[in-house]
Amino acid sequence: MIDMEAAMRQAAEVMMEVIKEKELTEFVRDFKDESGFMWSSDKRVHEIGNDPRVDRCGHSGSSFAICMRICQNQLRTDDI
């Protein structure tokens, strides 16, 4: 059986590495697009999602958006 919590935590760690490497921390932290991450047409969201390391996590649109929100929350919490 797959431990979904552990899998999402690992996917968020990978995504956070990509966000930081691409210098998109402020963008993700401050993101407020009405479409959300899942439906955003912003090229920076696509840049994160199309990174091979993120792609290997096998995200659906929903899990990608949730993972982005986990990263966003972490970035906001780190600023406190």
Buried (B, 14 or more C-beta within 10 A) or exposed (E): EEEEEEEBEEBBBBBBBBBEEBEBBEBBBEBEEEEBBBEBEEEBBEBBBEBEEBEEBEBEEEBBBBBBBBBBEBBEEEEE
